[in-house]
Amino acid sequence: MTGALPDLPPVPSRFGFAFSADGRWAACLRSVQDSVVLERWDLTWPQPSLRTLDGALPGEPEDRIIDRRSGALPLNDGRVLVVRPAAGEDGGPAGHGTLVAAEPTPTGLKAARSWPVPEMLAGFLLAAPGQAQTVVLVAVENERHSRIWRVSPSSATLEPVVRIPGVLSGGVWVDEGRTLALDHDEAGHRTDGILVDLRERSWQRFWSVSDTTSDRIAAYSPRSGALAVTTTSPGVQQRGAPQIGLRLPGGGPVRFPENLNRSAAHRTPLAFDASGERLLVREIAGAAARLAVYATGEDRITRVPGPEGMLWPPALWGGDGRIHVRFAAPHQPPTLATVRPPARTGWDLAAHPSGGASAWRRAELVELAGPAGPIEAIVYGGAGWRARPRLVLALHGGPLSAWRYEFEPLFQYLAAAGASVVAPNYRGSTGYGDAHLRPVIGDWGGPDLDDVVHIADAITQSRGTALPRPVVLGGSYGAFLALLAACHRPDLWSGCVALAPFTSAAGLHRTANGAVRDRVSRLSRLDARDGQDPRRDALRVCDALAAPLLVAHGVRDEAVPVEQSRALRRRLLELGRTEGVDFDYLETAGDHHEVVQAWSPVLRKAVVRFCLTAGRALALDKEGR
């Protein structure tokens, strides 16, 4: 197939959701191709109403207020604050930024005031509850320091308050404008919670279990004083999930309710209700997510029914009892969902359409047979998915990760082009309990590769000899796994796509940054198995490749250095493979996430066309190559 690809609507994306402190407004960014605008939701209506806002900076009509790197915060009075880290010529962070105070107008968004932020790689905004509406900008200056600024849009001031060693991330107010609780990363400790006193311009460690755990602030109720925290300290929760702790009114230590933590689902605290007596949690069970409510006084969990899909923080539990949260499903691009409080029929979750939903293909959850038990998979292609002319077996990143029942633009384009897509959650995937997760820890390219090969073998046999064999496609760890699958069983595949791959655990550990090296050290065994076994090194087994290969990598990849793919390309050339015939190699200007998600239309089209046209090459004459 060399013709035009199917004409689909531009892929929409909503991200950066935030809520005003009084719960009246929500805001997010929406991007379609290169266009990025602000969306503001009025939550006071029975069904939230949406308005799209766009505008330029004063005197600079070509410089839009909103870009892809921006973060937006709606204020109680309807205005919006926008923080914009600047980008350098190479597309990476420039190290400074701008804060903009904007006002909605009948025709769009008007910048009322802007301030330069001299040092900032990234930043986020927090607005306190109460009439005074204290607002702060938390700016990450570099890998070693963050600074908190007090923002006053009314008096047009931006005041530096305190500089703190380490990197600050999400947090909550614990009063009406003096004290913040923030997540804090500093050398020698993964994550802890700190309290920042804006009046005294000081900070202190507040929530820390040990120097080897990640301990975070999750939610706070200003009315009751209830606090929810998480820790990776072992407890009764399933492996890979945080343990949820509560500090209830009246003081005392944080406690970890067993009923809240003991679950086969991966639970994450989201928000308290207005009274502070009920905690909203997200449960990930398998590939899909759902909401549940934990009653602190009764130690009881109640699940919230709703459509199958995926949910993300932040969430708002308003004073009217309604819950607002980001939602997506395979056929539904990310949007705002609203949960109405129990009536005669109980809880009710409804996702507000985000436009063009009818154009997107639906998927289903199916159970496939694996060598060690059932494997859940997300499948596009309807009842006859096994008999489609083209079939793509998609492998997720990780290793401890999973495909989720959400909107995947690349899968949508593949499905629209007539291909079936099978996205299995093989061993090592999260959301299926410890017995499914544990085998891959310290055994990369072991049980997970066995599952992939087993599934592909079964699919190939069911398709017979008249249909092309599957294409294996993966991103990041999934790309590493795809390379191993294509090398260990070259007879199974008509093609292999590796997006931002690494070639081995040892190779990634040698070239990656500190955070990635730490993760590799914790999850693999560099002295044995996945670290030293030559069968788990793509550079040492790629001479067995018989199917066409497409490799793509971003030069700004911060997780898997582009040198990993360059080394693979060099090795293939040393083996006598011909670029453009035996394999294709693409480098883009993007980062890790952009390549793995195939954000670029050029890369996405290249991947789809490859999957539709790849055919098994003849067995290679190794002596001649």
C-alpha positions as a printed NumPy array, in Angstrom:
array([[  0.   ,   0.   ,   0.   ],
       [  1.521,   3.31 ,  -1.067],
       [ -1.591,   5.453,  -1.424],
       [ -2.859,   8.256,   0.765],
       [ -3.556,   7.53 ,   4.404],
       [ -7.121,   7.903,   5.681],
       [ -8.335,  11.439,   6.281],
       [ -9.094,  11.768,   9.984],
       [ -9.898,  14.858,  12.021],
       [ -6.863,  16.488,  13.643],
       [ -6.011,  14.76 ,  16.906],
       [ -7.205,  16.851,  19.876],
       [ -5.521,  16.856,  23.242],
       [ -6.614,  18.392,  26.538],
       [ -4.108,  18.756,  29.344],
       [ -3.101,  21.02 ,  32.225],
       [ -6.476,  20.983,  34.025],
       [ -6.808,  23.328,  37.004],
       [ -9.691,  24.573,  39.17 ],
       [-10.35 ,  27.888,  40.866],
       [-10.201,  27.833,  44.656],
       [-13.943,  28.492,  44.996],
       [-14.816,  25.665,  42.589],
       [-16.611,  27.865,  40.077],
       [-14.16 ,  27.62 ,  37.186],
       [-12.009,  25.003,  35.495],
       [ -9.372,  25.679,  32.883],
       [ -7.242,  23.527,  30.608],
       [ -5.194,  23.761,  27.454],
       [ -6.398,  22.238,  24.208],
       [ -4.043,  21.558,  21.338],
       [ -4.863,  20.556,  17.78 ],
       [ -1.734,  20.177,  15.67 ],
       [  0.262,  23.397,  16.229],
       [ -2.677,  25.403,  17.605],
       [ -2.941,  25.725,  21.403],
       [ -5.776,  27.6  ,  23.108],
       [ -7.176,  28.005,  26.59 ],
       [-10.505,  26.431,  27.512],
       [-12.466,  27.733,  30.486],
       [-15.357,  25.767,  31.955],
       [-18.106,  27.44 ,  33.977],
       [-18.948,  24.824,  36.605],
       [-21.96 ,  26.648,  38.067],
       [-24.278,  25.305,  35.353],
       [-26.019,  21.905,  35.738],
       [-23.854,  20.803,  32.822],
       [-20.568,  22.751,  32.724],
       [-20.381,  25.193,  29.838],
       [-17.223,  25.547,  27.795],
       [-15.645,  28.584,  26.198],
       [-12.49 ,  28.691,  24.081],
       [-10.18 ,  31.649,  24.684],
       [ -7.162,  32.851,  22.748],
       [ -5.2  ,  36.078,  22.525],
       [ -1.796,  37.7  ,  22.01 ],
       [  0.621,  39.497,  24.304],
       [  0.373,  43.328,  24.24 ],
       [  2.203,  44.775,  21.248],
       [  3.203,  41.295,  20.014],
       [  0.332,  39.981,  17.852],
       [  2.369,  36.959,  16.727],
       [  3.18 ,  35.893,  20.308],
       [  0.153,  34.085,  21.694],
       [ -0.606,  34.121,  25.416],
       [ -0.905,  30.329,  25.443],
       [  1.602,  27.815,  24.102],
       [  2.14 ,  24.085,  24.668],
       [  4.486,  24.65 ,  27.622],
       [  2.074,  26.948,  29.477],
       [  0.213,  26.313,  32.696],
       [ -3.05 ,  28.132,  33.456],
       [ -4.907,  28.822,  36.713],
       [ -8.433,  30.289,  36.845],
       [ -9.031,  32.746,  39.694],
       [-12.268,  33.162,  41.644],
       [-13.135,  36.406,  39.814],
       [-12.915,  34.795,  36.372],
       [ -9.454,  36.034,  35.417],
       [ -6.747,  33.586,  34.392],
       [ -3.059,  33.468,  35.267],
       [ -0.725,  31.849,  32.751],
       [  2.865,  30.792,  33.429],
       [  5.021,  30.326,  30.298],
       [  8.502,  28.794,  30.492],
       [ 10.499,  29.992,  27.493],
       [ 12.012,  27.643,  24.923],
       [ 15.481,  27.945,  23.438],
       [ 16.415,  27.666,  19.782],
       [ 16.737,  23.882,  20.105],
       [ 13.235,  23.596,  21.581],
       [ 14.514,  22.83 ,  25.074],
       [ 13.988,  25.027,  28.159],
       [ 15.619,  28.459,  27.875],
       [ 15.87 ,  28.888,  31.664],
       [ 13.499,  31.842,  32.045],
       [  9.832,  32.595,  31.474],
       [  6.849,  34.901,  31.71 ],
       [  3.814,  35.203,  33.958],
       [  0.686,  36.68 ,  32.338],
       [ -2.517,  37.933,  33.976],
       [ -5.316,  37.681,  31.406],
       [ -8.991,  38.635,  31.303],
       [-11.675,  36.951,  29.205],
       [-13.354,  39.339,  26.779],
       [-16.269,  38.874,  24.362],
       [-13.737,  38.199,  21.609],
       [-11.139,  36.09 ,  23.4  ],
       [ -8.415,  36.575,  25.983],
       [ -6.776,  39.915,  26.787],
       [ -3.409,  40.154,  28.529],
       [ -3.806,  42.72 ,  31.302],
       [ -0.295,  42.422,  32.709],
       [  2.856,  40.338,  32.289],
       [  5.986,  39.847,  34.377],
       [  9.348,  38.359,  33.4  ],
       [ 10.505,  35.437,  35.543],
       [ 14.33 ,  35.572,  35.344],
       [ 15.091,  31.955,  36.29 ],
       [ 12.622,  29.172,  35.505],
       [ 12.784,  25.773,  33.827],
       [  9.205,  24.95 ,  34.832],
       [  6.573,  26.44 ,  37.103],
       [  3.049,  26.096,  38.456],
       [  0.503,  28.323,  40.196],
       [ -1.499,  27.855,  43.394],
       [ -4.374,  30.062,  44.619],
       [ -5.411,  29.973,  48.269],
       [ -9.043,  29.697,  49.378],
       [-10.711,  32.699,  50.967],
       [-11.576,  36.221,  49.893],
       [ -8.004,  37.534,  49.75 ],
       [ -7.09 ,  34.927,  47.1  ],
       [ -3.352,  34.759,  47.765],
       [ -1.597,  33.378,  44.688],
       [  1.924,  32.014,  44.397],
       [  4.11 ,  30.955,  41.507],
       [  6.354,  27.996,  42.275],
       [  9.282,  28.219,  39.846],
       [ 11.807,  25.423,  39.401],
       [ 14.973,  27.38 ,  38.619],
       [ 17.276,  24.42 ,  37.955],
       [ 17.925,  20.892,  39.226],
       [ 19.133,  22.264,  42.569],
       [ 16.807,  25.126,  43.524],
       [ 13.201,  26.336,  43.361],
       [ 11.786,  29.738,  44.239],
       [  8.335,  30.782,  45.446],
       [  6.955,  34.112,  44.22 ],
       [  3.901,  35.933,  45.591],
       [  1.652,  37.174,  42.792],
       [ -0.695,  40.151,  43.101],
       [ -2.541,  40.763,  39.815],
       [ -4.497,  43.659,  41.318],
       [ -1.394,  45.613,  42.378],
       [  0.681,  44.358,  39.443],
       [  3.47 ,  42.954,  41.591],
       [  5.535,  39.769,  41.506],
       [  7.5  ,  39.407,  44.735],
       [ 10.169,  36.77 ,  45.482],
       [  9.422,  35.123,  48.828],
       [ 11.775,  32.211,  49.509],
       [ 14.355,  30.119,  47.641],
       [ 14.401,  26.447,  48.572],
       [ 17.048,  23.801,  47.765],
       [ 15.61 ,  21.065,  45.568],
       [ 12.783,  20.694,  43.071],
       [  9.227,  21.516,  44.177],
       [  6.123,  19.937,  42.665],
       [  2.377,  19.69 ,  43.359],
       [  1.016,  20.916,  46.67 ],
       [ -1.931,  22.269,  48.642],
       [ -2.765,  25.214,  50.875],
       [ -3.278,  24.369,  54.542],
       [ -4.845,  27.734,  55.427],
       [ -6.209,  30.795,  53.606],
       [ -2.932,  32.208,  52.38 ],
       [  0.013,  31.806,  54.74 ],
       [  1.096,  28.16 ,  54.639],
       [  1.726,  25.76 ,  51.744],
       [  2.411,  22.035,  51.777],
       [  4.531,  21.012,  48.765],
       [  6.239,  17.924,  47.401],
       [ 10.001,  18.338,  47.56 ],
       [ 12.839,  16.47 ,  45.839],
       [ 16.384,  17.003,  47.058],
       [ 19.655,  15.146,  46.564],
       [ 19.798,  12.139,  48.875],
       [ 16.014,  11.841,  49.276],
       [ 13.553,  10.914,  46.594],
       [ 10.509,  12.94 ,  47.639],
       [  9.183,  14.346,  50.902],
       [  6.538,  16.865,  51.96 ],
       [  7.488,  20.296,  53.28 ],
       [  5.584,  23.187,  54.859],
       [  6.367,  26.698,  53.61 ],
       [  5.494,  29.703,  55.8  ],
       [  5.132,  32.662,  53.445],
       [  5.017,  35.205,  56.267],
       [  8.214,  33.96 ,  57.919],
       [  9.778,  33.109,  54.532],
       [ 10.85 ,  29.748,  55.915],
       [ 10.263,  26.042,  55.326],
       [ 10.521,  22.768,  57.21 ],
       [ 10.213,  19.067,  56.429],
       [  6.712,  17.935,  57.252],
       [  6.055,  14.474,  55.814],
       [  8.938,  12.014,  55.45 ],
       [  9.002,   8.29 ,  56.154],
       [ 12.601,   7.499,  55.15 ],
       [ 15.384,   8.541,  52.803],
       [ 14.514,   5.687,  50.456],
       [ 10.768,   6.331,  50.042],
       [  8.782,   8.801,  47.962],
       [  6.454,  10.614,  50.367],
       [  3.914,  13.057,  48.924],
       [  1.134,  15.435,  49.914],
       [ -2.107,  14.415,  48.182],
       [ -5.126,  16.388,  49.469],
       [ -6.229,  18.688,  52.291],
       [ -9.607,  19.807,  53.621],
       [ -9.556,  23.438,  54.842],
       [-12.834,  22.897,  56.674],
       [-11.955,  19.811,  58.72 ],
       [ -8.165,  19.876,  58.625],
       [ -8.04 ,  16.322,  57.243],
       [ -4.873,  15.575,  55.291],
       [ -4.171,  12.755,  52.831],
       [ -0.601,  11.713,  52.058],
       [  1.074,   8.845,  50.222],
       [  4.282,   6.878,  50.672],
       [  6.033,   4.096,  48.825],
       [  6.836,   2.513,  52.189],
       [  5.673,  -1.141,  52.122],
       [  2.281,  -1.863,  53.606],
       [ -0.786,  -3.868,  52.699],
       [ -1.137,  -2.133,  49.313],
       [ -0.247,  -3.948,  46.1  ],
       [  3.3  ,  -3.609,  44.789],
       [  3.827,  -0.47 ,  42.746],
       [  0.934,   1.416,  44.388],
       [  1.433,   4.126,  47.014],
       [  0.258,   3.545,  50.557],
       [ -2.388,   6.127,  51.503],
       [ -2.16 ,   7.792,  54.886],
       [ -4.645,  10.036,  56.673],
       [ -4.18 ,  12.592,  59.422],
       [ -7.63 ,  13.412,  60.696],
       [ -8.796,  16.392,  62.809],
       [ -7.648,  16.286,  66.404],
       [ -3.989,  15.711,  65.645],
       [ -2.121,  12.506,  66.165],
       [  0.116,  10.592,  63.779],
       [ -0.714,   9.677,  60.203],
       [ -2.531,   6.362,  60.082],
       [ -2.887,   3.953,  57.177],
       [ -6.414,   2.462,  57.148],
       [ -6.167,  -1.165,  56.049],
       [ -9.547,  -1.047,  54.335],
       [ -8.394,   1.911,  52.256],
       [ -5.071,   0.344,  51.26 ],
       [ -5.787,  -3.369,  50.959],
       [ -7.021,  -3.706,  47.39 ],
       [ -6.115,  -5.481,  44.175],
       [ -6.671,  -2.112,  42.499],
       [ -4.04 ,   0.636,  42.435],
       [ -5.56 ,   3.46 ,  44.524],
       [ -4.613,   7.142,  44.435],
       [ -6.189,   9.855,  46.649],
       [ -7.645,  12.796,  44.701],
       [ -9.733,  15.194,  46.835],
       [-11.835,  15.596,  49.971],
       [-15.47 ,  16.609,  49.891],
       [-16.539,  19.966,  51.352],
       [-16.928,  18.505,  54.854],
       [-13.562,  16.749,  54.814],
       [-15.233,  13.515,  55.903],
       [-15.064,  11.674,  52.569],
       [-12.029,  11.106,  50.37 ],
       [-12.262,  10.586,  46.619],
       [ -9.834,   7.979,  45.287],
       [ -9.04 ,   6.65 ,  41.845],
       [ -8.833,   2.897,  41.413],
       [ -6.966,   1.373,  38.478],
       [ -8.166,  -2.189,  38.034],
       [ -6.642,  -3.779,  34.976],
       [ -6.604,  -1.385,  32.028],
       [ -9.491,   0.832,  33.179],
       [ -9.959,   3.275,  36.05 ],
       [-12.919,   4.094,  38.254],
       [-13.696,   6.372,  41.162],
       [-14.443,   5.348,  44.714],
       [-15.353,   7.248,  47.892],
       [-13.796,   6.436,  51.258],
       [-15.846,   7.504,  54.295],
       [-13.242,   8.283,  56.958],
       [-15.597,   7.936,  59.929],
       [-17.072,   4.615,  58.783],
       [-13.916,   3.099,  57.237],
       [-15.977,   2.171,  54.172],
       [-15.316,   2.258,  50.409],
       [-18.147,   2.921,  47.911],
       [-17.437,   2.602,  44.204],
       [-18.763,   5.172,  41.743],
       [-20.254,   3.585,  38.608],
       [-19.422,   5.13 ,  35.267],
       [-18.315,   4.418,  31.696],
       [-15.119,   2.431,  31.167],
       [-12.161,   4.653,  30.581],
       [ -9.304,   6.433,  32.298],
       [ -9.344,   9.219,  34.918],
       [ -6.571,  11.577,  36.07 ],
       [ -5.971,  14.187,  38.773],
       [ -6.598,  16.919,  39.57 ],
       [-10.163,  16.49 ,  40.776],
       [-12.563,  18.966,  42.358],
       [-15.271,  17.923,  44.807],
       [-17.45 ,  21.014,  44.877],
       [-19.678,  22.395,  47.597],
       [-22.732,  21.341,  45.557],
       [-21.642,  17.711,  45.873],
       [-20.549,  17.306,  42.251],
       [-17.128,  15.948,  41.314],
       [-15.213,  17.167,  38.255],
       [-12.28 ,  15.199,  36.837],
       [-10.418,  14.582,  33.558],
       [-11.681,  11.526,  31.64 ],
       [-10.857,   9.718,  28.385],
       [-11.769,   6.462,  26.641],
       [-10.455,   4.838,  23.429],
       [-13.112,   6.646,  21.347],
       [-13.246,   9.769,  23.555],
       [-10.367,  12.29 ,  23.557],
       [ -9.626,  13.765,  27.003],
       [-12.417,  15.915,  28.379],
       [-14.026,  17.012,  31.625],
       [-16.318,  14.525,  33.352],
       [-18.837,  15.362,  36.052],
       [-20.052,  13.003,  38.767],
       [-23.371,  13.914,  40.303],
       [-24.024,  13.031,  43.956],
       [-26.12 ,  10.   ,  44.888],
       [-29.841,  10.223,  44.25 ],
       [-32.258,   7.347,  43.872],
       [-30.053,   5.799,  41.235],
       [-26.754,   6.407,  43.052],
       [-23.684,   8.129,  41.669],
       [-23.706,   9.156,  38.015],
       [-20.6  ,   9.942,  35.948],
       [-21.053,  11.66 ,  32.596],
       [-18.243,  12.737,  30.258],
       [-18.899,  15.971,  28.415],
       [-18.321,  15.458,  24.665],
       [-15.193,  17.127,  23.366],
       [-16.107,  17.205,  19.686],
       [-15.516,  14.736,  16.893],
       [-16.109,  11.691,  19.115],
       [-18.087,   9.947,  16.361],
       [-15.002,   9.948,  14.136],
       [-12.955,   7.773,  16.474],
       [-12.894,   3.98 ,  16.573],
       [-14.02 ,   2.07 ,  19.624],
       [-11.948,  -0.605,  21.292],
       [-12.781,  -3.517,  23.535],
       [-11.114,  -5.294,  26.416],
       [-10.405,  -8.935,  25.622],
       [ -8.66 , -11.76 ,  27.452],
       [ -5.884, -13.598,  25.637],
       [ -4.22 , -16.826,  26.684],
       [ -0.695, -16.453,  28.021],
       [  1.934, -19.013,  29.006],
       [  1.363, -18.286,  32.72 ],
       [ -2.309, -17.279,  32.693],
       [ -4.783, -14.867,  31.062],
       [ -3.535, -11.553,  29.668],
       [ -5.885,  -8.596,  29.26 ],
       [ -5.528,  -6.653,  26.016],
       [ -7.096,  -3.578,  24.434],
       [ -8.136,  -4.465,  20.882],
       [ -9.179,  -2.26 ,  17.957],
       [-10.793,  -3.941,  14.961],
       [-14.148,  -5.295,  16.085],
       [-15.18 ,  -8.936,  16.191],
       [-13.055,  -9.808,  13.162],
       [ -9.826,  -8.264,  14.405],
       [ -7.8  , -11.455,  13.847],
       [ -8.734, -11.524,  10.142],
       [ -7.833,  -7.936,   9.26 ],
       [ -5.21 ,  -7.718,   6.48 ],
       [ -2.831,  -5.895,   8.803],
       [ -2.359,  -6.447,  12.548],
       [ -0.108,  -4.514,  14.932],
       [  0.957,  -5.912,  18.295],
       [  1.734,  -2.854,  20.456],
       [  4.053,  -3.089,  23.481],
       [  3.908,  -0.506,  26.277],
       [  6.791,   1.23 ,  28.049],
       [  7.814,   0.593,  31.596],
       [  8.825,  -1.986,  32.502],
       [  6.31 ,  -1.429,  35.323],
       [  3.546,   0.251,  33.345],
       [  0.485,  -0.762,  31.327],
       [ -1.764,   0.147,  28.439],
       [ -4.766,   2.042,  29.749],
       [ -8.288,   2.146,  28.336],
       [ -7.883,   5.686,  27.034],
       [ -7.534,   7.683,  23.831],
       [ -4.431,   6.693,  21.824],
       [ -4.059,   8.81 ,  18.66 ],
       [ -1.586,   6.458,  16.969],
       [ -3.913,   3.485,  17.493],
       [ -6.793,   5.518,  16.075],
       [ -4.873,   6.231,  12.875],
       [ -3.852,   2.598,  12.532],
       [ -7.434,   1.426,  13.074],
       [ -8.81 ,   3.971,  10.598],
       [ -6.305,   2.719,   8.024],
       [ -7.759,  -0.764,   8.368],
       [ -5.278,  -2.343,  10.764],
       [ -6.183,  -4.234,  13.898],
       [ -4.298,  -3.144,  16.992],
       [ -3.693,  -5.488,  19.918],
       [ -2.231,  -3.855,  23.034],
       [ -1.614,  -6.564,  25.678],
       [ -0.78 ,  -6.032,  29.346],
       [  1.713,  -8.869,  29.672],
       [  3.558,  -9.757,  32.868],
       [  5.172,  -6.716,  34.454],
       [  2.067,  -4.599,  33.764],
       [  0.566,  -2.676,  36.676],
       [ -3.063,  -2.99 ,  37.746],
       [ -3.197,  -6.8  ,  37.89 ],
       [ -1.769,  -7.604,  41.295],
       [  1.632,  -8.55 ,  42.617],
       [  1.783, -11.997,  41.03 ],
       [  1.471, -10.451,  37.549],
       [  3.871,  -7.586,  38.286],
       [  6.722,  -9.224,  40.201],
       [  8.181, -11.647,  37.587],
       [  9.693,  -8.86 ,  35.462],
       [ 11.501,  -7.102,  38.328],
       [ 15.121,  -8.097,  37.821],
       [ 14.243, -10.1  ,  34.712],
       [ 13.844,  -7.652,  31.815],
       [ 13.109,  -9.391,  28.544],
       [ 12.222, -12.601,  30.364],
       [  8.597, -13.39 ,  31.315],
       [  7.295, -10.339,  29.424],
       [  9.059, -11.433,  26.238],
       [  7.695, -14.971,  26.718],
       [  4.164, -13.522,  26.889],
       [  4.652, -11.382,  23.772],
       [  5.99 , -14.296,  21.735],
       [  3.219, -16.603,  22.994],
       [  0.506, -14.105,  21.977],
       [  2.099, -13.458,  18.583],
       [  2.451, -17.183,  17.938],
       [ -1.229, -17.781,  18.684],
       [ -2.324, -14.839,  16.52 ],
       [ -0.125, -15.988,  13.62 ],
       [ -1.524, -19.506,  13.743],
       [ -5.109, -18.2  ,  13.797],
       [ -4.441, -15.992,  10.749],
       [ -3.006, -18.757,   8.623],
       [ -0.593, -18.275,   5.756],
       [ -2.755, -16.052,   3.559],
       [ -2.475, -12.981,   5.812],
       [  0.688, -11.016,   6.635],
       [  2.24 , -11.711,   9.981],
       [  1.893,  -9.089,  12.725],
       [  4.003,  -5.966,  13.012],
       [  5.462,  -5.539,  16.498],
       [  5.539,  -1.921,  17.688],
       [  6.854,  -0.517,  20.961],
       [  7.954,   2.674,  22.65 ],
       [ 10.752,   3.082,  25.21 ],
       [ 10.907,  -0.195,  27.197],
       [  8.312,  -1.549,  24.762],
       [ 10.694,  -0.718,  21.902],
       [ 13.474,  -2.676,  23.649],
       [ 11.046,  -5.579,  24.023],
       [  9.942,  -5.278,  20.377],
       [ 13.568,  -5.486,  19.202],
       [ 14.164,  -8.598,  21.312],
       [ 10.95 , -10.209,  20.007],
       [ 11.907,  -9.474,  16.391],
       [ 15.389, -10.936,  16.959],
       [ 14.47 , -14.009,  19.006],
       [ 11.55 , -15.058,  16.79 ],
       [ 12.184, -13.496,  13.374],
       [  9.696, -15.939,  11.804],
       [  6.737, -14.293,  13.61 ],
       [  6.858, -10.756,  12.229],
       [  6.34 ,  -8.805,   9.034],
       [  7.907,  -5.686,  10.567],
       [  9.22 ,  -4.048,  13.746],
       [  8.769,  -0.426,  14.906],
       [ 11.001,   0.809,  17.743],
       [ 10.205,   4.31 ,  19.043],
       [ 12.927,   5.706,  21.353],
       [ 14.408,   2.279,  22.141],
       [ 17.302,   1.323,  24.347],
       [ 19.424,  -1.662,  23.43 ],
       [ 19.997,  -3.244,  26.863],
       [ 19.584,  -2.529,  30.561],
       [ 23.341,  -2.119,  30.941],
       [ 23.519,   0.197,  27.924],
       [ 20.746,   2.408,  29.255],
       [ 22.322,   2.513,  32.715],
       [ 25.638,   3.56 ,  31.196],
       [ 24.278,   6.467,  29.105],
       [ 21.151,   7.772,  30.898],
       [ 20.765,  10.533,  33.481],
       [ 20.808,   9.95 ,  37.237],
       [ 17.083,   9.419,  37.731],
       [ 16.879,   6.86 ,  34.924],
       [ 20.044,   5.093,  36.11 ],
       [ 18.535,   4.827,  39.578],
       [ 15.371,   3.258,  38.166],
       [ 17.371,   0.798,  36.066],
       [ 19.413,  -0.182,  39.131],
       [ 16.284,  -0.785,  41.196],
       [ 14.285,  -2.73 ,  38.631],
       [ 16.925,  -4.748,  36.766],
       [ 19.884,  -6.952,  37.66 ],
       [ 22.886,  -5.426,  35.968],
       [ 25.217,  -8.154,  37.251],
       [ 23.093, -11.025,  35.881],
       [ 20.137, -11.902,  33.637],
       [ 18.974,  -8.715,  31.92 ],
       [ 22.268,  -6.932,  32.663],
       [ 24.761,  -9.468,  31.305],
       [ 22.794, -12.008,  29.244],
       [ 23.784, -11.386,  25.589],
       [ 20.343, -12.586,  24.502],
       [ 18.893,  -9.439,  26.157],
       [ 21.144,  -7.04 ,  24.282],
       [ 19.718,  -5.883,  20.956],
       [ 23.197,  -4.978,  19.697],
       [ 24.313,  -8.588,  20.125],
       [ 21.254, -10.318,  18.65 ],
       [ 20.199,  -7.926,  15.873],
       [ 22.036, -10.026,  13.27 ],
       [ 18.984, -12.32 ,  13.481],
       [ 16.597,  -9.601,  12.266],
       [ 14.718, -10.747,   9.173],
       [ 11.804,  -8.298,   9.079],
       [ 12.019,  -4.637,   8.02 ],
       [ 12.775,  -2.281,  10.919],
       [ 11.785,   1.322,  11.605],
       [ 13.669,   3.138,  14.381],
       [ 12.772,   6.688,  15.495],
       [ 14.35 ,   8.755,  18.262],
       [ 14.247,  12.36 ,  19.466],
       [ 17.478,  14.305,  19.808],
       [ 16.071,  15.979,  22.967],
       [ 15.156,  12.679,  24.612],
       [ 15.713,  13.177,  28.35 ],
       [ 14.89 ,   9.584,  29.347],
       [ 16.569,   7.345,  26.753],
       [ 19.554,   9.081,  25.121],
       [ 19.469,   9.167,  21.338],
       [ 22.894,   7.494,  21.376],
       [ 21.076,   4.215,  22.088],
       [ 19.408,   4.275,  18.653],
       [ 22.54 ,   5.609,  16.967],
       [ 24.481,   2.642,  18.329],
       [ 21.843,   0.275,  16.913],
       [ 22.065,   1.978,  13.508],
       [ 25.865,   1.673,  13.498],
       [ 25.645,  -2.002,  14.391],
       [ 23.165,  -2.719,  11.592],
       [ 25.435,  -0.982,   9.081],
       [ 28.395,  -2.999,  10.374],
       [ 26.362,  -6.156,   9.696],
       [ 25.913,  -5.067,   6.107],
       [ 22.292,  -3.978,   6.361],
       [ 21.204,  -1.261,   3.95 ],
       [ 19.5  ,   1.812,   5.347],
       [ 16.334,   2.532,   3.395],
       [ 16.003,  -1.135,   2.416],
       [ 16.496,  -3.353,   5.457],
       [ 15.785,  -0.613,   7.971],
       [ 14.689,   3.006,   8.213],
       [ 16.154,   5.39 ,  10.779],
       [ 14.537,   8.698,  11.771],
       [ 15.705,  11.367,  14.18 ],
       [ 13.308,  14.116,  15.189],
       [ 13.656,  17.331,  17.171],
       [ 11.272,  15.968,  19.83 ],
       [ 11.744,  14.685,  23.348],
       [ 11.03 ,  11.184,  24.691],
       [  7.292,  11.624,  25.169],
       [  6.762,  13.237,  21.775],
       [  8.395,  10.332,  19.953],
       [  6.857,   7.521,  22.004],
       [  3.403,   9.051,  21.522],
       [  4.16 ,   9.834,  17.838],
       [  2.938,  13.4  ,  18.293],
       [  4.574,  14.671,  15.122],
       [  2.243,  14.217,  12.115],
       [  5.289,  13.348,   9.987],
       [  6.4  ,  10.606,  12.379],
       [  2.858,   9.31 ,  12.86 ],
       [  2.322,   9.   ,   9.115],
       [  5.679,   7.245,   8.718],
       [  4.748,   4.718,  11.421],
       [  1.282,   4.05 ,   9.996],
       [  2.565,   3.679,   6.438],
       [  5.303,   1.308,   7.613],
       [  2.798,  -0.857,   9.506],
       [  0.547,  -1.059,   6.444],
       [  3.278,  -1.922,   3.934],
       [  5.913,  -3.933,   5.844],
       [  6.474,  -7.432,   4.532],
       [  8.795, -10.135,   5.733],
       [ 12.149, -10.002,   4.037],
       [ 13.786, -13.168,   2.804],
       [ 16.126, -14.862,   5.243],
       [ 19.368, -12.923,   5.121],
       [ 22.535, -14.462,   3.802],
       [ 24.707, -13.713,   6.809],
       [ 27.91 , -14.632,   4.991],
       [ 27.099, -12.08 ,   2.307],
       [ 26.066,  -9.451,   4.795]])
